[in-house]
Amino acid sequence: MFVIITYDVGEKRVGKVCKKLREYLDWTQNSVFEGEITIGKYTQCMADLSNIVDKDTDSIYVYEVKNPRNIKKVIHGREKNPFDLFL
Amino acid sequence: MFVIITYDVGEKRVGKVCKKLREYLDWTQNSVFEGEITIGKYTQCMADLSNIVDKDTDSIYVYEVKNPRNIKKVIHGREKNPFDLFL
């Protein structure tokens, strides 16, 4: 399936969450990742993240899209690329 | 249509972009908004945003979803609500 994942986590955990998501998905911009992922890998990804985040204060939003053909991404302004993540 | 909008803009423009998007959509978390919007309002929203952002450095990503039934939102951890925006 195709997923878009956004996170809003405490500053101390941002790096860890970002690093973990990069193992599974493509970074889009800011705190947004997206990509095709199998149910198995998605389950593993969520399990990994649950060990990092503070469930009382942090949040991870996942948009699960049944078929990527149902979604269209339009970029206004500058397209960020993976290298921006390291600037 | 249903849209998810995320933005990555210069610090000086974050407030303005956020305020503008709140006129059209529901705030989800961090720099993410979502909601049902007509083509007309969406066009207007994008025109308004283009007057705020710096096209060379800022970016607005829009995921357009044909039918909201094709997308499922799953929240892990704490669900943010609109009041968080003012904290």
Backbone of each chain as nested JSON, in Angstrom:
{
  "chains": [
    {"id": "A", "residues": [
      {"number": 1, "name": "MET", "atoms": {"N": [0.839, -1.197, 0.0], "CA": [0.0, 0.0, 0.0], "C": [0.876, 1.251, 0.0]}},
      {"number": 2, "name": "PHE", "atoms": {"N": [0.23, 2.388, -0.29], "CA": [0.956, 3.657, -0.3], "C": [0.591, 4.4, 0.979]}},
      {"number": 3, "name": "VAL", "atoms": {"N": [1.6, 4.941, 1.65], "CA": [1.308, 5.694, 2.885], "C": [1.99, 7.056, 2.869]}},
      {"number": 4, "name": "ILE", "atoms": {"N": [1.339, 7.974, 3.565], "CA": [1.944, 9.283, 3.847], "C": [1.997, 9.343, 5.367]}},
      {"number": 5, "name": "ILE", "atoms": {"N": [3.166, 9.575, 5.915], "CA": [3.296, 9.621, 7.366], "C": [3.814, 10.992, 7.786]}},
      {"number": 6, "name": "THR", "atoms": {"N": [3.122, 11.608, 8.729], "CA": [3.594, 12.875, 9.279], "C": [3.734, 12.69, 10.783]}},
      {"number": 7, "name": "TYR", "atoms": {"N": [4.69, 13.39, 11.361], "CA": [4.878, 13.232, 12.807], "C": [5.044, 14.579, 13.495]}},
      {"number": 8, "name": "ASP", "atoms": {"N": [4.659, 14.599, 14.726], "CA": [4.783, 15.783, 15.573], "C": [5.247, 15.242, 16.918]}},
      {"number": 9, "name": "VAL", "atoms": {"N": [6.549, 15.226, 17.099], "CA": [7.112, 14.604, 18.303], "C": [8.044, 15.575, 19.029]}},
      {"number": 10, "name": "GLY", "atoms": {"N": [8.321, 15.275, 20.279], "CA": [9.214, 16.11, 21.072], "C": [10.57, 16.261, 20.387]}},
      {"number": 11, "name": "GLU", "atoms": {"N": [11.16, 17.449, 20.543], "CA": [12.414, 17.8, 19.863], "C": [13.505, 16.729, 20.02]}},
      {"number": 12, "name": "LYS", "atoms": {"N": [13.576, 16.148, 21.208], "CA": [14.623, 15.159, 21.481], "C": [14.471, 13.895, 20.636]}},
      {"number": 13, "name": "ARG", "atoms": {"N": [13.245, 13.638, 20.186], "CA": [12.974, 12.398, 19.455], "C": [12.855, 12.584, 17.935]}},
      {"number": 14, "name": "VAL", "atoms": {"N": [12.897, 13.836, 17.484], "CA": [12.739, 14.118, 16.056], "C": [13.772, 13.353, 15.218]}},
      {"number": 15, "name": "GLY", "atoms": {"N": [15.024, 13.429, 15.601], "CA": [16.097, 12.77, 14.849], "C": [15.905, 11.269, 14.747]}},
      {"number": 16, "name": "LYS", "atoms": {"N": [15.553, 10.667, 15.876], "CA": [15.363, 9.212, 15.896], "C": [14.188, 8.781, 15.016]}},
      {"number": 17, "name": "VAL", "atoms": {"N": [13.085, 9.529, 15.113], "CA": [11.89, 9.197, 14.327], "C": [12.207, 9.349, 12.832]}},
      {"number": 18, "name": "CYS", "atoms": {"N": [12.866, 10.431, 12.501], "CA": [13.239, 10.721, 11.116], "C": [14.142, 9.605, 10.553]}},
      {"number": 19, "name": "LYS", "atoms": {"N": [15.137, 9.224, 11.347], "CA": [16.071, 8.183, 10.923], "C": [15.344, 6.851, 10.699]}},
      {"number": 20, "name": "LYS", "atoms": {"N": [14.453, 6.544, 11.621], "CA": [13.698, 5.291, 11.513], "C": [12.825, 5.287, 10.264]}},
      {"number": 21, "name": "LEU", "atoms": {"N": [12.103, 6.385, 10.024], "CA": [11.218, 6.44, 8.858], "C": [12.003, 6.352, 7.546]}},
      {"number": 22, "name": "ARG", "atoms": {"N": [13.222, 6.884, 7.55], "CA": [14.045, 6.816, 6.34], "C": [14.414, 5.383, 5.984]}},
      {"number": 23, "name": "GLU", "atoms": {"N": [14.36, 4.499, 6.953], "CA": [14.658, 3.088, 6.668], "C": [13.543, 2.446, 5.833]}},
      {"number": 24, "name": "TYR", "atoms": {"N": [12.357, 3.028, 5.943], "CA": [11.201, 2.401, 5.294], "C": [10.596, 3.204, 4.135]}},
      {"number": 25, "name": "LEU", "atoms": {"N": [10.716, 4.539, 4.233], "CA": [9.998, 5.388, 3.278], "C": [10.886, 6.491, 2.704]}},
      {"number": 26, "name": "ASP", "atoms": {"N": [10.314, 7.245, 1.766], "CA": [11.044, 8.371, 1.178], "C": [10.662, 9.656, 1.898]}},
      {"number": 27, "name": "TRP", "atoms": {"N": [11.652, 10.441, 2.189], "CA": [11.394, 11.721, 2.829], "C": [10.809, 12.68, 1.813]}},
      {"number": 28, "name": "THR", "atoms": {"N": [9.758, 13.384, 2.184], "CA": [9.125, 14.333, 1.268], "C": [9.571, 15.754, 1.59]}},
      {"number": 29, "name": "GLN", "atoms": {"N": [9.301, 16.182, 2.774], "CA": [9.701, 17.51, 3.243], "C": [9.359, 17.593, 4.717]}},
      {"number": 30, "name": "ASN", "atoms": {"N": [10.036, 18.49, 5.409], "CA": [9.742, 18.717, 6.831], "C": [9.539, 17.394, 7.584]}},
      {"number": 31, "name": "SER", "atoms": {"N": [8.421, 17.23, 8.23], "CA": [8.16, 16.003, 8.984], "C": [7.178, 15.105, 8.244]}},
      {"number": 32, "name": "VAL", "atoms": {"N": [7.409, 14.964, 6.94], "CA": [6.512, 14.164, 6.1], "C": [7.314, 13.127, 5.305]}},
      {"number": 33, "name": "PHE", "atoms": {"N": [6.863, 11.9, 5.373], "CA": [7.461, 10.815, 4.589], "C": [6.354, 10.166, 3.773]}},
      {"number": 34, "name": "GLU", "atoms": {"N": [6.73, 9.493, 2.701], "CA": [5.729, 8.816, 1.886], "C": [6.376, 7.641, 1.162]}},
      {"number": 35, "name": "GLY", "atoms": {"N": [5.548, 6.743, 0.675], "CA": [6.072, 5.662, -0.143], "C": [5.223, 4.416, -0.136]}},
      {"number": 36, "name": "GLU", "atoms": {"N": [5.606, 3.5, -1.02], "CA": [4.976, 2.179, -1.088], "C": [5.586, 1.328, 0.023]}},
      {"number": 37, "name": "ILE", "atoms": {"N": [4.759, 0.59, 0.703], "CA": [5.258, -0.243, 1.794], "C": [4.364, -1.476, 1.925]}},
      {"number": 38, "name": "THR", "atoms": {"N": [4.96, -2.601, 2.258], "CA": [4.153, -3.801, 2.451], "C": [3.521, -3.736, 3.852]}},
      {"number": 39, "name": "ILE", "atoms": {"N": [2.47, -4.497, 4.051], "CA": [1.802, -4.518, 5.356], "C": [2.796, -4.965, 6.435]}},
      {"number": 40, "name": "GLY", "atoms": {"N": [3.627, -5.936, 6.087], "CA": [4.603, -6.46, 7.04], "C": [5.607, -5.402, 7.471]}},
      {"number": 41, "name": "LYS", "atoms": {"N": [6.153, -4.687, 6.493], "CA": [7.14, -3.645, 6.801], "C": [6.487, -2.478, 7.545]}},
      {"number": 42, "name": "TYR", "atoms": {"N": [5.264, -2.178, 7.179], "CA": [4.528, -1.091, 7.838], "C": [4.315, -1.443, 9.319]}},
      {"number": 43, "name": "THR", "atoms": {"N": [3.934, -2.672, 9.574], "CA": [3.726, -3.135, 10.948], "C": [5.026, -3.033, 11.738]}},
      {"number": 44, "name": "GLN", "atoms": {"N": [6.119, -3.439, 11.085], "CA": [7.433, -3.373, 11.73], "C": [7.834, -1.922, 12.01]}},
      {"number": 45, "name": "CYS", "atoms": {"N": [7.575, -1.075, 11.029], "CA": [7.899, 0.356, 11.156], "C": [7.158, 0.964, 12.347]}},
      {"number": 46, "name": "MET", "atoms": {"N": [5.876, 0.653, 12.459], "CA": [5.068, 1.202, 13.563], "C": [5.541, 0.653, 14.919]}},
      {"number": 47, "name": "ALA", "atoms": {"N": [5.944, -0.611, 14.918], "CA": [6.444, -1.21, 16.161], "C": [7.743, -0.515, 16.574]}},
      {"number": 48, "name": "ASP", "atoms": {"N": [8.616, -0.268, 15.602], "CA": [9.879, 0.43, 15.877], "C": [9.6, 1.828, 16.437]}},
      {"number": 49, "name": "LEU", "atoms": {"N": [8.676, 2.522, 15.779], "CA": [8.38, 3.894, 16.204], "C": [7.781, 3.934, 17.608]}},
      {"number": 50, "name": "SER", "atoms": {"N": [6.982, 2.924, 17.926], "CA": [6.338, 2.913, 19.25], "C": [7.372, 2.8, 20.375]}},
      {"number": 51, "name": "ASN", "atoms": {"N": [8.561, 2.296, 20.024], "CA": [9.63, 2.223, 21.013], "C": [10.388, 3.546, 21.152]}},
      {"number": 52, "name": "ILE", "atoms": {"N": [10.147, 4.443, 20.237], "CA": [10.862, 5.726, 20.257], "C": [9.994, 6.842, 20.848]}},
      {"number": 53, "name": "VAL", "atoms": {"N": [8.73, 6.898, 20.401], "CA": [7.883, 8.035, 20.773], "C": [7.316, 7.95, 22.188]}},
      {"number": 54, "name": "ASP", "atoms": {"N": [6.916, 9.118, 22.679], "CA": [6.208, 9.211, 23.955], "C": [4.718, 9.295, 23.599]}},
      {"number": 55, "name": "LYS", "atoms": {"N": [3.994, 8.233, 23.877], "CA": [2.604, 8.15, 23.42], "C": [1.687, 9.229, 24.013]}},
      {"number": 56, "name": "ASP", "atoms": {"N": [2.079, 9.79, 25.136], "CA": [1.246, 10.807, 25.781], "C": [1.366, 12.188, 25.133]}},
      {"number": 57, "name": "THR", "atoms": {"N": [2.491, 12.431, 24.502], "CA": [2.697, 13.773, 23.934], "C": [2.945, 13.774, 22.428]}},
      {"number": 58, "name": "ASP", "atoms": {"N": [3.541, 12.708, 21.931], "CA": [3.895, 12.668, 20.504], "C": [2.748, 12.118, 19.661]}},
      {"number": 59, "name": "SER", "atoms": {"N": [2.772, 12.457, 18.396], "CA": [1.774, 11.834, 17.516], "C": [2.357, 11.54, 16.14]}},
      {"number": 60, "name": "ILE", "atoms": {"N": [1.897, 10.433, 15.615], "CA": [2.277, 9.982, 14.264], "C": [0.953, 9.806, 13.519]}},
      {"number": 61, "name": "TYR", "atoms": {"N": [0.818, 10.509, 12.412], "CA": [-0.39, 10.396, 11.601], "C": [-0.049, 9.616, 10.335]}},
      {"number": 62, "name": "VAL", "atoms": {"N": [-0.825, 8.606, 10.079], "CA": [-0.589, 7.807, 8.871], "C": [-1.827, 7.885, 7.967]}},
      {"number": 63, "name": "TYR", "atoms": {"N": [-1.597, 8.266, 6.728], "CA": [-2.668, 8.225, 5.731], "C": [-2.391, 7.0, 4.876]}},
      {"number": 64, "name": "GLU", "atoms": {"N": [-3.266, 6.032, 4.954], "CA": [-3.111, 4.817, 4.154], "C": [-3.948, 4.972, 2.88]}},
      {"number": 65, "name": "VAL", "atoms": {"N": [-3.305, 4.81, 1.74], "CA": [-4.009, 4.964, 0.465], "C": [-4.058, 3.603, -0.207]}},
      {"number": 66, "name": "LYS", "atoms": {"N": [-5.29, 3.171, -0.513], "CA": [-5.453, 1.829, -1.079], "C": [-4.691, 1.666, -2.379]}},
      {"number": 67, "name": "ASN", "atoms": {"N": [-4.815, 2.647, -3.256], "CA": [-4.189, 2.559, -4.566], "C": [-3.56, 3.914, -4.877]}},
      {"number": 68, "name": "PRO", "atoms": {"N": [-2.257, 3.957, -5.129], "CA": [-1.617, 5.266, -5.361], "C": [-2.204, 6.028, -6.538]}},
      {"number": 69, "name": "ARG", "atoms": {"N": [-2.931, 5.317, -7.395], "CA": [-3.554, 6.016, -8.525], "C": [-4.701, 6.925, -8.057]}},
      {"number": 70, "name": "ASN", "atoms": {"N": [-5.135, 6.706, -6.807], "CA": [-6.208, 7.528, -6.26], "C": [-5.696, 8.849, -5.68]}},
      {"number": 71, "name": "ILE", "atoms": {"N": [-4.395, 8.98, -5.676], "CA": [-3.824, 10.177, -5.067], "C": [-2.858, 10.844, -6.051]}},
      {"number": 72, "name": "LYS", "atoms": {"N": [-2.879, 12.151, -6.045], "CA": [-2.018, 12.915, -6.965], "C": [-1.27, 13.948, -6.149]}},
      {"number": 73, "name": "LYS", "atoms": {"N": [0.038, 13.991, -6.308], "CA": [0.819, 14.968, -5.552], "C": [1.158, 16.149, -6.431]}},
      {"number": 74, "name": "VAL", "atoms": {"N": [0.865, 17.345, -5.934], "CA": [1.165, 18.557, -6.679], "C": [2.095, 19.406, -5.814]}},
      {"number": 75, "name": "ILE", "atoms": {"N": [3.2, 19.814, -6.39], "CA": [4.171, 20.609, -5.637], "C": [4.133, 22.062, -6.104]}},
      {"number": 76, "name": "HIS", "atoms": {"N": [3.915, 22.945, -5.138], "CA": [3.946, 24.374, -5.445], "C": [5.228, 24.934, -4.846]}},
      {"number": 77, "name": "GLY", "atoms": {"N": [5.952, 25.681, -5.616], "CA": [7.219, 26.251, -5.136], "C": [8.344, 25.279, -5.361]}},
      {"number": 78, "name": "ARG", "atoms": {"N": [9.268, 25.249, -4.427], "CA": [10.48, 24.462, -4.602], "C": [10.269, 22.999, -4.199]}},
      {"number": 79, "name": "GLU", "atoms": {"N": [10.74, 22.112, -5.052], "CA": [10.665, 20.696, -4.694], "C": [11.87, 20.369, -3.82]}},
      {"number": 80, "name": "LYS", "atoms": {"N": [11.593, 19.87, -2.63], "CA": [12.682, 19.504, -1.732], "C": [13.218, 18.155, -2.168]}},
      {"number": 81, "name": "ASN", "atoms": {"N": [14.457, 17.93, -1.968], "CA": [14.985, 16.605, -2.292], "C": [15.711, 16.038, -1.084]}},
      {"number": 82, "name": "PRO", "atoms": {"N": [16.036, 14.735, -1.138], "CA": [16.62, 14.089, 0.044], "C": [17.859, 14.78, 0.593]}},
      {"number": 83, "name": "PHE", "atoms": {"N": [18.576, 15.508, -0.261], "CA": [19.792, 16.156, 0.201], "C": [19.499, 17.304, 1.153]}},
      {"number": 84, "name": "ASP", "atoms": {"N": [18.294, 17.897, 1.004], "CA": [17.916, 18.993, 1.89], "C": [17.925, 18.552, 3.352]}},
      {"number": 85, "name": "LEU", "atoms": {"N": [17.673, 17.267, 3.54], "CA": [17.575, 16.732, 4.897], "C": [18.889, 16.895, 5.65]}},
      {"number": 86, "name": "PHE", "atoms": {"N": [19.973, 16.973, 4.892], "CA": [21.275, 17.026, 5.554], "C": [21.865, 18.429, 5.613]}},
      {"number": 87, "name": "LEU", "atoms": {"N": [21.119, 19.394, 5.083], "CA": [21.644, 20.769, 5.081], "C": [21.476, 21.397, 6.457]}}
    ]},
    {"id": "B", "residues": [
      {"number": 1, "name": "MET", "atoms": {"N": [-13.214, 17.706, -3.619], "CA": [-12.18, 16.695, -3.437], "C": [-11.578, 16.804, -2.037]}},
      {"number": 2, "name": "PHE", "atoms": {"N": [-10.827, 15.768, -1.672], "CA": [-10.178, 15.768, -0.359], "C": [-8.69, 16.061, -0.587]}},
      {"number": 3, "name": "VAL", "atoms": {"N": [-8.147, 16.956, 0.212], "CA": [-6.717, 17.267, 0.061], "C": [-5.983, 17.204, 1.399]}},
      {"number": 4, "name": "ILE", "atoms": {"N": [-4.72, 16.861, 1.298], "CA": [-3.811, 16.946, 2.443], "C": [-2.74, 17.93, 1.99]}},
      {"number": 5, "name": "ILE", "atoms": {"N": [-2.53, 18.958, 2.754], "CA": [-1.532, 19.966, 2.373], "C": [-0.461, 20.067, 3.451]}},
      {"number": 6, "name": "THR", "atoms": {"N": [0.781, 19.963, 3.032], "CA": [1.881, 20.147, 3.969], "C": [2.75, 21.274, 3.423]}},
      {"number": 7, "name": "TYR", "atoms": {"N": [3.356, 22.021, 4.33], "CA": [4.198, 23.123, 3.858], "C": [5.53, 23.156, 4.582]}},
      {"number": 8, "name": "ASP", "atoms": {"N": [6.515, 23.687, 3.903], "CA": [7.855, 23.852, 4.449], "C": [8.302, 25.231, 3.958]}},
      {"number": 9, "name": "VAL", "atoms": {"N": [8.053, 26.23, 4.779], "CA": [8.311, 27.612, 4.346], "C": [9.204, 28.33, 5.358]}},
      {"number": 10, "name": "GLY", "atoms": {"N": [9.776, 29.416, 4.917], "CA": [10.644, 30.201, 5.785], "C": [9.908, 30.626, 7.059]}},
      {"number": 11, "name": "GLU", "atoms": {"N": [10.657, 30.686, 8.151], "CA": [10.084, 30.966, 9.472], "C": [9.173, 32.196, 9.495]}},
      {"number": 12, "name": "LYS", "atoms": {"N": [9.58, 33.218, 8.769], "CA": [8.81, 34.475, 8.759], "C": [7.429, 34.302, 8.143]}},
      {"number": 13, "name": "ARG", "atoms": {"N": [7.289, 33.29, 7.296], "CA": [6.02, 33.118, 6.577], "C": [5.147, 31.995, 7.141]}},
      {"number": 14, "name": "VAL", "atoms": {"N": [5.658, 31.266, 8.12], "CA": [4.905, 30.137, 8.681], "C": [3.531, 30.579, 9.198]}},
      {"number": 15, "name": "GLY", "atoms": {"N": [3.51, 31.648, 9.975], "CA": [2.258, 32.129, 10.564], "C": [1.227, 32.505, 9.52]}},
      {"number": 16, "name": "LYS", "atoms": {"N": [1.704, 33.208, 8.498], "CA": [0.783, 33.654, 7.436], "C": [0.209, 32.477, 6.656]}},
      {"number": 17, "name": "VAL", "atoms": {"N": [1.076, 31.506, 6.342], "CA": [0.629, 30.331, 5.582], "C": [-0.385, 29.537, 6.404]}},
      {"number": 18, "name": "CYS", "atoms": {"N": [-0.051, 29.364, 7.682], "CA": [-0.919, 28.621, 8.592], "C": [-2.298, 29.291, 8.7]}},
      {"number": 19, "name": "LYS", "atoms": {"N": [-2.287, 30.6, 8.876], "CA": [-3.538, 31.362, 9.007], "C": [-4.379, 31.237, 7.73]}},
      {"number": 20, "name": "LYS", "atoms": {"N": [-3.713, 31.327, 6.591], "CA": [-4.43, 31.234, 5.321], "C": [-5.047, 29.846, 5.143]}},
      {"number": 21, "name": "LEU", "atoms": {"N": [-4.286, 28.801, 5.441], "CA": [-4.807, 27.438, 5.269], "C": [-5.979, 27.169, 6.212]}},
      {"number": 22, "name": "ARG", "atoms": {"N": [-5.94, 27.766, 7.382], "CA": [-7.049, 27.593, 8.344], "C": [-8.362, 28.15, 7.815]}},
      {"number": 23, "name": "GLU", "atoms": {"N": [-8.282, 29.075, 6.875], "CA": [-9.509, 29.628, 6.276], "C": [-10.207, 28.594, 5.397]}},
      {"number": 24, "name": "TYR", "atoms": {"N": [-9.427, 27.65, 4.902], "CA": [-9.967, 26.695, 3.931], "C": [-10.061, 25.249, 4.43]}},
      {"number": 25, "name": "LEU", "atoms": {"N": [-9.131, 24.875, 5.349], "CA": [-9.027, 23.46, 5.717], "C": [-8.929, 23.273, 7.227]}},
      {"number": 26, "name": "ASP", "atoms": {"N": [-8.897, 22.028, 7.638], "CA": [-8.744, 21.705, 9.059], "C": [-7.279, 21.419, 9.362]}},
      {"number": 27, "name": "TRP", "atoms": {"N": [-6.817, 21.979, 10.451], "CA": [-5.444, 21.733, 10.869], "C": [-5.347, 20.311, 11.415]}},
      {"number": 28, "name": "THR", "atoms": {"N": [-4.321, 19.57, 11.025], "CA": [-4.139, 18.202, 11.5], "C": [-3.088, 18.167, 12.595]}},
      {"number": 29, "name": "GLN", "atoms": {"N": [-1.897, 18.582, 12.265], "CA": [-0.792, 18.65, 13.221], "C": [0.367, 19.337, 12.524]}},
      {"number": 30, "name": "ASN", "atoms": {"N": [1.272, 19.893, 13.32], "CA": [2.477, 20.526, 12.765], "C": [2.155, 21.368, 11.524]}},
      {"number": 31, "name": "SER", "atoms": {"N": [2.788, 21.068, 10.421], "CA": [2.544, 21.848, 9.204], "C": [1.701, 21.055, 8.211]}},
      {"number": 32, "name": "VAL", "atoms": {"N": [0.65, 20.433, 8.737], "CA": [-0.23, 19.602, 7.909], "C": [-1.693, 20.03, 8.077]}},
      {"number": 33, "name": "PHE", "atoms": {"N": [-2.359, 20.225, 6.966], "CA": [-3.789, 20.539, 6.961], "C": [-4.491, 19.525, 6.076]}},
      {"number": 34, "name": "GLU", "atoms": {"N": [-5.769, 19.342, 6.292], "CA": [-6.51, 18.421, 5.439], "C": [-7.972, 18.832, 5.388]}},
      {"number": 35, "name": "GLY", "atoms": {"N": [-8.691, 18.315, 4.411], "CA": [-10.119, 18.556, 4.374], "C": [-10.717, 18.456, 2.997]}},
      {"number": 36, "name": "GLU", "atoms": {"N": [-12.048, 18.512, 2.985], "CA": [-12.799, 18.524, 1.736], "C": [-12.786, 19.968, 1.227]}},
      {"number": 37, "name": "ILE", "atoms": {"N": [-12.586, 20.124, -0.054], "CA": [-12.541, 21.472, -0.621], "C": [-13.037, 21.416, -2.063]}},
      {"number": 38, "name": "THR", "atoms": {"N": [-13.723, 22.452, -2.478], "CA": [-14.173, 22.493, -3.874], "C": [-12.997, 22.938, -4.745]}},
      {"number": 39, "name": "ILE", "atoms": {"N": [-13.091, 22.633, -6.024], "CA": [-12.031, 23.03, -6.951], "C": [-11.864, 24.558, -6.913]}},
      {"number": 40, "name": "GLY", "atoms": {"N": [-12.986, 25.263, -6.852], "CA": [-12.946, 26.724, -6.849], "C": [-12.211, 27.265, -5.636]}},
      {"number": 41, "name": "LYS", "atoms": {"N": [-12.546, 26.729, -4.466], "CA": [-11.894, 27.203, -3.237], "C": [-10.427, 26.798, -3.191]}},
      {"number": 42, "name": "TYR", "atoms": {"N": [-10.14, 25.626, -3.73], "CA": [-8.759, 25.15, -3.76], "C": [-7.907, 26.068, -4.639]}},
      {"number": 43, "name": "THR", "atoms": {"N": [-8.466, 26.447, -5.779], "CA": [-7.761, 27.352, -6.693], "C": [-7.508, 28.694, -6.009]}},
      {"number": 44, "name": "GLN", "atoms": {"N": [-8.531, 29.16, -5.288], "CA": [-8.401, 30.431, -4.575], "C": [-7.344, 30.327, -3.475]}},
      {"number": 45, "name": "CYS", "atoms": {"N": [-7.38, 29.216, -2.759], "CA": [-6.424, 28.979, -1.677], "C": [-4.984, 29.004, -2.21]}},
      {"number": 46, "name": "MET", "atoms": {"N": [-4.768, 28.327, -3.331], "CA": [-3.421, 28.275, -3.911], "C": [-2.98, 29.661, -4.408]}},
      {"number": 47, "name": "ALA", "atoms": {"N": [-3.949, 30.417, -4.942], "CA": [-3.632, 31.774, -5.416], "C": [-3.239, 32.645, -4.225]}},
      {"number": 48, "name": "ASP", "atoms": {"N": [-3.973, 32.507, -3.121], "CA": [-3.668, 33.275, -1.903], "C": [-2.271, 32.908, -1.397]}},
      {"number": 49, "name": "LEU", "atoms": {"N": [-1.987, 31.613, -1.375], "CA": [-0.685, 31.158, -0.857], "C": [0.476, 31.636, -1.736]}},
      {"number": 50, "name": "SER", "atoms": {"N": [0.229, 31.691, -3.031], "CA": [1.306, 32.103, -3.941], "C": [1.715, 33.556, -3.695]}},
      {"number": 51, "name": "ASN", "atoms": {"N": [0.821, 34.32, -3.075], "CA": [1.155, 35.706, -2.734], "C": [1.945, 35.801, -1.43]}},
      {"number": 52, "name": "ILE", "atoms": {"N": [1.974, 34.704, -0.7], "CA": [2.661, 34.716, 0.602], "C": [4.048, 34.084, 0.508]}},
      {"number": 53, "name": "VAL", "atoms": {"N": [4.127, 32.949, -0.172], "CA": [5.377, 32.185, -0.168], "C": [6.451, 32.734, -1.104]}},
      {"number": 54, "name": "ASP", "atoms": {"N": [7.669, 32.329, -0.818], "CA": [8.806, 32.622, -1.686], "C": [9.025, 31.368, -2.526]}},
      {"number": 55, "name": "LYS", "atoms": {"N": [8.694, 31.465, -3.795], "CA": [8.711, 30.266, -4.66], "C": [10.089, 29.619, -4.797]}},
      {"number": 56, "name": "ASP", "atoms": {"N": [11.135, 30.388, -4.565], "CA": [12.485, 29.845, -4.716], "C": [12.926, 28.995, -3.53]}},
      {"number": 57, "name": "THR", "atoms": {"N": [12.368, 29.272, -2.378], "CA": [12.827, 28.53, -1.194], "C": [11.724, 27.724, -0.512]}},
      {"number": 58, "name": "ASP", "atoms": {"N": [10.498, 28.225, -0.575], "CA": [9.394, 27.568, 0.135], "C": [8.763, 26.474, -0.715]}},
      {"number": 59, "name": "SER", "atoms": {"N": [8.118, 25.528, -0.052], "CA": [7.36, 24.544, -0.821], "C": [6.057, 24.172, -0.127]}},
      {"number": 60, "name": "ILE", "atoms": {"N": [5.069, 23.956, -0.962], "CA": [3.739, 23.52, -0.514], "C": [3.471, 22.221, -1.27]}},
      {"number": 61, "name": "TYR", "atoms": {"N": [3.218, 21.162, -0.531], "CA": [2.912, 19.875, -1.155], "C": [1.427, 19.589, -0.963]}},
      {"number": 62, "name": "VAL", "atoms": {"N": [0.775, 19.294, -2.064], "CA": [-0.659, 18.989, -1.989], "C": [-0.895, 17.563, -2.47]}},
      {"number": 63, "name": "TYR", "atoms": {"N": [-1.544, 16.768, -1.634], "CA": [-1.973, 15.433, -2.048], "C": [-3.467, 15.536, -2.333]}},
      {"number": 64, "name": "GLU", "atoms": {"N": [-3.825, 15.369, -3.588], "CA": [-5.236, 15.436, -3.971], "C": [-5.784, 14.004, -4.012]}},
      {"number": 65, "name": "VAL", "atoms": {"N": [-6.843, 13.772, -3.272], "CA": [-7.434, 12.432, -3.221], "C": [-8.802, 12.484, -3.881]}},
      {"number": 66, "name": "LYS", "atoms": {"N": [-8.964, 11.629, -4.898], "CA": [-10.212, 11.654, -5.664], "C": [-11.423, 11.393, -4.792]}},
      {"number": 67, "name": "ASN", "atoms": {"N": [-11.314, 10.392, -3.935], "CA": [-12.448, 10.011, -3.103], "C": [-11.93, 9.728, -1.693]}},
      {"number": 68, "name": "PRO", "atoms": {"N": [-12.421, 10.452, -0.688], "CA": [-11.889, 10.243, 0.663], "C": [-12.022, 8.809, 1.165]}},
      {"number": 69, "name": "ARG", "atoms": {"N": [-12.89, 8.008, 0.5], "CA": [-13.021, 6.601, 0.912], "C": [-11.781, 5.789, 0.542]}},
      {"number": 70, "name": "ASN", "atoms": {"N": [-10.955, 6.382, -0.344], "CA": [-9.72, 5.702, -0.754], "C": [-8.59, 5.913, 0.233]}},
      {"number": 71, "name": "ILE", "atoms": {"N": [-8.853, 6.741, 1.227], "CA": [-7.795, 7.064, 2.167], "C": [-8.283, 6.837, 3.599]}},
      {"number": 72, "name": "LYS", "atoms": {"N": [-7.379, 6.32, 4.412], "CA": [-7.733, 6.03, 5.806], "C": [-6.675, 6.67, 6.693]}},
      {"number": 73, "name": "LYS", "atoms": {"N": [-7.111, 7.422, 7.681], "CA": [-6.144, 8.062, 8.568], "C": [-6.05, 7.28, 9.865]}},
      {"number": 74, "name": "VAL", "atoms": {"N": [-4.839, 6.946, 10.243], "CA": [-4.605, 6.213, 11.483], "C": [-3.702, 7.078, 12.355]}},
      {"number": 75, "name": "ILE", "atoms": {"N": [-4.125, 7.288, 13.591], "CA": [-3.34, 8.13, 14.49], "C": [-2.668, 7.26, 15.549]}},
      {"number": 76, "name": "HIS", "atoms": {"N": [-1.35, 7.385, 15.647], "CA": [-0.592, 6.666, 16.677], "C": [-0.142, 7.702, 17.703]}},
      {"number": 77, "name": "GLY", "atoms": {"N": [-0.383, 7.415, 18.953], "CA": [-0.007, 8.357, 19.998], "C": [-1.123, 9.346, 20.248]}},
      {"number": 78, "name": "ARG", "atoms": {"N": [-0.749, 10.551, 20.54], "CA": [-1.718, 11.557, 20.931], "C": [-2.369, 12.23, 19.72]}},
      {"number": 79, "name": "GLU", "atoms": {"N": [-3.7, 12.353, 19.772], "CA": [-4.383, 13.065, 18.695], "C": [-4.331, 14.547, 19.007]}},
      {"number": 80, "name": "LYS", "atoms": {"N": [-3.772, 15.293, 18.087], "CA": [-3.689, 16.742, 18.295], "C": [-5.05, 17.325, 17.962]}},
      {"number": 81, "name": "ASN", "atoms": {"N": [-5.404, 18.374, 18.607], "CA": [-6.669, 19.009, 18.252], "C": [-6.423, 20.481, 17.976]}},
      {"number": 82, "name": "PRO", "atoms": {"N": [-7.413, 21.159, 17.377], "CA": [-7.183, 22.548, 16.951], "C": [-6.67, 23.461, 18.065]}},
      {"number": 83, "name": "PHE", "atoms": {"N": [-6.978, 23.144, 19.3], "CA": [-6.56, 24.02, 20.394], "C": [-5.047, 23.979, 20.591]}},
      {"number": 84, "name": "ASP", "atoms": {"N": [-4.432, 22.856, 20.204], "CA": [-2.975, 22.744, 20.324], "C": [-2.272, 23.856, 19.547]}},
      {"number": 85, "name": "LEU", "atoms": {"N": [-2.935, 24.277, 18.469], "CA": [-2.341, 25.277, 17.592], "C": [-2.074, 26.581, 18.339]}},
      {"number": 86, "name": "PHE", "atoms": {"N": [-2.823, 26.817, 19.397], "CA": [-2.708, 28.09, 20.105], "C": [-1.892, 27.998, 21.382]}},
      {"number": 87, "name": "LEU", "atoms": {"N": [-1.403, 26.804, 21.667], "CA": [-0.627, 26.644, 22.897], "C": [0.791, 27.184, 22.733]}}
    ]}
  ]
}
